[in-house]
Amino acid sequence: MAKWADYLVSAVRYTTSQNTRYISHLKVHLDNGESVGTASTMDRDTVIKLLGGGTTFSTIYKKAATDTNWSLGKKIEVYTLNSKKFIKTVSNNKEEDNLEELPDF
C-alpha cells in the first residue's frame, strides 16, 4: 500500500460554539505506508496548524463493521470563510467543519 497522507483520520468529536458546530477532536493514525498506525486523539487547533505547515491528512473508513482493512476517503484541507478556519474535505460556502460521514467518538 502506498502512503496516503502523513495522518489518517477515522473519527471526530463535535462541539458547538456561538451556534456553529465545530470538530473539537479527531481520531488520527500515522500512515506508515504499509500499515495504519494506532489511533490517538488530536485537537482541532493542532490539525489546523499542521495542515498550514504542509502536513497532509486524509480520511479513512471501513466499508463494513467486520472489515479489518481501511479504505481511503478524501484529502482534508483548511478553508477560510469570514476570517474563520474550517476543516473540510469539500470546499463550500458553509461555516462548518465537514469530514464526510466519519463516526463520532
Beta strands, then each sheet from edge to edge (+ up, - down):
strand 1: 7-17
strand 2: 20-30
strand 3: 40-43
strand 4: 57-61
strand 5: 71-75
strand 6: 77-81
strand 7: 84-88
sheet 1: 3+ 2- 1+ 4+ 5-
sheet 2: 6+ 7-
end
